[in-house]
Amino acid sequence: AGYGTVTTAACAVHPSGKAFVGQWASWSDEFIPSLRRAAEAIHRANPEALAILQIHHGGRSCPQDLPEGGPIAPSAVPAERPGSSTPREMTADEVVRSVNDFAQAAQRGIKAGFDGIEIHGANTYLIQQFVSPHSNRRTDRWNADDLRFPIELTEAVRRAIGSEPILGYRFSPEEPETPGIRLDRTERLLDALLATGALDYLHISLRNYDQMSLHGEDHVLQRISGHIAGRLPLIGVGSVKVAEDVAGIRKEGADYIAVGRAALMDPEWPLHVERGEPTRIVFPRENWAERCTIPAGLAKKIAETPGWFPFEEEPHGVN
């Protein structure tokens, strides 16, 4: 036993959607060889696992100087965080082209050997921006209330990849902004996505699997899983590190469990959990990147982001 699926990091579907330096891409056929290498590497290292390509556009969350011409978004409304710039509002034609960009990127991923596609509709990026009444102030057919962008995009991706590959959708259930996404809006979105018949799973994005609502008394994962009510499998996530967390997230309602940081710190994490063995939930102090096979770019980001990953404490008496 091991990982059932391995999902890639976000893969940009258009140059205007690059959200971080070094992000890989799928907006042109020239990227199919690199996509193929990634799919082959996943299958080689995890022969029984399915390789899933996550496709993505950053929208207004892109750094000002990264996309040529600056960030774009549903509306010219900046994010409520320090240093955010005002994005350019997308034209109606650009919105239609963006739907097609996702579909073509998904098609390239399947051609390159991936077993499925995950639509990244979470974490403040473009698709979520179309769902949110904070970032989407449009009054045309692409307004926030009609949910047309995520629905047409999901249907377009399914048409592009055919009926056999796996298709999932990742979503953030809430956001802090006012106006913003609340759980009732997310439930409407999920109902609309389920009605398409295009998806094989849903993937909720949470910092902690047992977290409470930002705007009420609900346990978020419990409420969302109760609303889905078995209509599709739900992947849960959020600071799952030890065996007790596995039991906890299943109790909250997750059908499947995603791990990110734990998998980087302990590549054999699922085997250790299954066998009842201790899991390594900290990076070693010395040569951690090499010992855990962390690529140089990611290692640099981890080192520059205090608190993101835990490290072994220095021994007492050592300066």
N, C-alpha and C positions, 0 to 999 in steps of 0.2 A: 504494500500500500504506500501511497505517497500523495502527491498533488493530483487532483482530478483534472484541473485545468490550469494553464499558465497564461495569464493575461498580460499583455505588454503595457508599457507606459504609453501615455497619450501620443498619438501619431497625427501630425497636422495635415488637414485635408486641403489647405490653401495657404499660400505665403502670407496672406493677411491675418492668419490665425495662429502664428507662432507665438507661444506664450512664454517661452524661456529659451535662453541661448543653448544651442546644441540639440534642440528638439528634432527628432527624426520626422520624416515626412512621407506622404503617400499621394501627393497631388499630381504626379506625373508618372508615366510608364517608366521613366528612367530610374525610379525608385524600386521597381519590382525586384531587381537583383538583391538589394539590401533587405527588402521585406522577406525574400525567399531565404536568405541566410539566417534571419531571425527565426523564421518558422522551423527551418531545419535544425537549428541549435536547440530549440525547445524540444522537438521530437527526439533528437539524439540524446539529450540529457534526461528526458522524462518520456520514455517510449509509450507509456500508457496514458499520458496526459494529452488533453486537447489544447491546441494553441489558438488563443483568441487575440485578435488585433483590436485594440481600442482606438477609435477614430474620434477626432477632436478639432475644435476651433476655439481659440481663446476669446474672441470678441473684445469687449472693453477691458478684459483682464490682461491683455497683452501689454508689455512695456511700451511706452510712448515711442521709443527709438528703435524697436525691433521690427515690426512690420513696415514695409515701405509705404509712406503716406500716413502712418499712424494707425491707431486702433479703430475698428469699426464696430458698430453695435446696432441693435434694433432702434434705439433712440439716442440722441445726443445728451446723455445723462451720465455724469461720472459716477464711479463707484464711491461708496462712503468709506474710504480708507485713505490714510495720508499718502500724498504723492500721486493720487489718481488724476489722470488727464481726462478731458472731455472727448469722447470718441466721436467720429463722424457717423451720422445716421445713414444706414444702408438704404439704397433705393429699392423699390419693389423688384426691379430686375436683378439686383444683387442678391436679394433674399432667395429668389427662385434659383439663381446660379449656385448659391450656397447649398441648397437642398441637393442639387445635382453633384456638387463637389463631394458631399458625403457619400452619395451613391457610387460614384466612380472610384473613390478611395476604397470603399468596401469591396468593390469588384476586383480591384488590384490585389487586395489582401488575400482574397480567396484564390485568385490566379497564382499568387506566390506560394500557396500551400498552407495557409491558415485554415483551421477547421471551423472558425466562426468569427463573428464581429461583435464588439461591444460598442454601442453608441454612448459617447460620454456626454450625458445630459446633466452633469452635476458640477459642484465645486465652483460656482459663479461663472462658468464659461458660457459660450455663445448660446447654446441650446437653452440652458437655464435662464439666460437673459431674456429670451423670447417668452418664457413662461412667467417671469416676474413682473408685477405691476410697477416695480421700482425702475427697472432698466428698460421696460417696454412701455412707452407712452403713445404708441402708434394708434391711429384711428382707422387704418385701412384693414384689409383682410388678414393681415399679419399681426393684429393686436393681441395683447396678452390673454384676454378672456377666452378667445376662441380656440387657443391652443393649436392653431393650424400648423405652425412651423414644426414642432416636434412630431406631430402626427404624420404630416406629409413626408417629412424626412424619413421617419421609420418605415413607412410604406415604400418609399423610393429605394431605400437600402435593401429591403426584402426583395423587391422586383429585380434589383441589380444582381443579387447573389444567388437567386433561385431558392427553391424550397428546402434543399438538403442542409446547407451550412447552418450552424447555430447562430442565433441573433439575440443579443441581450441589450438592456437599456439601463444605464446607471443614472441615479437621480439623487439630489439632495432634498430632503423633505421639508426643510425650513430655511429661512434666512433672517438675519436680524433687522434688516432695513424696514422702514415704514414709509409708504406701503411696501409690502414684500410678500414672499411666498409663505403661506401658512399651511398647516396640515390639511385643511379642507380643500385647498386648491390642489395640493399634491394628490389627494384622493380622486379629485376630478380628472387630473392628468392620468393617473394610473388606470382609471376606468376607460378613458379614451384610448390609451395605448392597448389595453386588453381587448377592446372592441375591434382593433385592426386585425387581430389574429396573426400578426406578423412576428411576434416575439416568442422566444423559448424560455426566457428568464428575466427577472428584474433584479437590480443590484442597488441596494440603498447605501448611501455614503454617510457615515457617522464618525465622529471623533471617538466616541465611547459607545459601545453597543447597548449599554443600559442607561443612556442619558435621558433626561427629562426634556420635555418640550421647552423651547425658548419662550413660549407664549401661553403656557397652560400647565395643567397637572398631568398630562399624559406621559407615559413611557413611550417614546417615539417608535421604537421597533415593535413593541407590542401592538400599538395602534395600527401601524401600517400593515403588519402581518395579519392582524385581524380583519382589516379591510380587504386585503387581497384574498383572504379566506381560501387559500389553496388553488386559486384559479391559475396561477403560474408559480413555479419555484422562486423563492426569494433568497438571494444571497445577502447575508449580514456581514458587517465589518465593524471595526472600531476598538482598537487596543486589545485584541485577543492575543494573549501571550503564553498562558499556561493552561493545563488541562481543565482547571476550574472555570476558566473563561469559555472553553468549548461548551461545557454544560450550561453555563450562564446564558450564552447567546442562543443556544437551542431553546432554552426556557423562554426567552424573549420572543421567539417565533421564527428564527431563521431556519430555512431548510438546508442551506449550504453556508459555508463559512469562508470568508476571504481573509488572508493574512498578507501583510506587506512587510512591515518592519521586522516582525518575528521571523519571516522567511529569509530576510537578508542576514539577520544575526545568527540564525540557525537553519541552514539549508535543508537539514533533515528533520525539521520541526514536526511534520505530521507523523513520521515514523516514531519519534520519541513520545509524542502524545499517545499514539495507539498502543505503544508498549508500556505505557505508564512510567517512562523514564523522564528525568529532569530535562527541561528545555533551557537552552542558553538564551537569556533575554537581555543580555548586555553584550556590547562589543568588548573584546579583550583590549587591554591598555596598549599593548605593543603590536605593531605590524597588523593592525586590525583590518585594514583594507585588503592586504594581500591574503591574510588568513581566511577572510570571508569572501574573497574574490569579488570585491566591490570595484567597479570601473573607476578610473581616475576622476572623471568629471563628477560622478555621484559622490565619491569620497570627499572631494573638495567641498561640495555643497553641504554634506553632512557635517564636516568639520567647521564650516562657517555658520552653522545654524544651531546654537546652543539649545539643549533641551529636546531636540527632535529625536535623537537616539540616546539611550543610556550607555555609559561606559563603565567598566570596572573602576572601582575607587582605587586611588593610590594607597599602597600599603602604609600603615601607620609608621611614622618616623622617616618617611621618604619625602624629600622636598621636590 
